[in-house]
Each structure stands twice: as C-alpha cells, then as structure tokens.
Amino acid sequence: QVQLVESGGGLVQPGGSLRLSCAAPGSIFSSSAMGWYRQAPGKQHELVATITSGGRTNYADSAKGRFTISRDNAKNTVYLQMNSLKPEDTAVYSCYQETTYGIGYWGQGTQVTVSS
C-alpha cells in the first residue's frame, strides 16, 4: 500500500502564497503521473493540476497563471506552488499518484484556508 504524505497547508491571507508538498515512497514515483485535487465544503472534488512522468503539466482554468506544479524525482516529491491566493481557493488539497500499472493512490489531504 503506497502512502502519500502531503504537507504545507495552512492559513494565509488573500494574495498570499503557499507551497504544498507530497512525498510518495517507493521506486515507482518517477514513472507515475501525479496530480493535485481539491474539495471545498459543499462543492465537488476538482482537478487543480497534473504533471506527467515526463514533466508535461496541465492546469484547471482556476489555477492557470497562479499555481505551478512541479516534481523532484530524486526526492520522490511533487509540489504545488500557489500564488495570489483567493478565498475561493479554500479547500482540502489532496495529492494523487497514477501508476503505470493502473492503480492510483491518494494522500490524506491538507487544509488550505485563505482568509483575512
């Protein structure tokens, strides 16, 4: 059982920044696509950003221009740099690992709250 561990969430003022990290143990990280998703209270689970094993990225419209997903295969870690945060970015952010053998893994989630 792969266990993803997210960190970096917290309380930030509107316009501020946070960097989320997701550590994924094991040797399969470098061949896996990784993604960040979020769920706000009363709203559907939604994609924020993804990155392929080759480094190609994809963003939700709400994240374009403000968020950056990146990965460090040497550290088995994927990051989500979030800038110009807005109150509507408040949500639980979860990391997802899509392996090449068709099984996906989720982290436990980290709370991001944007409020003055």
Secondary structure by P-SEA (a helix, b strand, c coil): cbbbbbcccccccccbbbbbbbbbbccccccbbbbcccccccccccccccccccbbbbbcccccccbbbbbcccccbbbbbbcccccccccbbbbbbbccccbbbbccbbbbbbcc
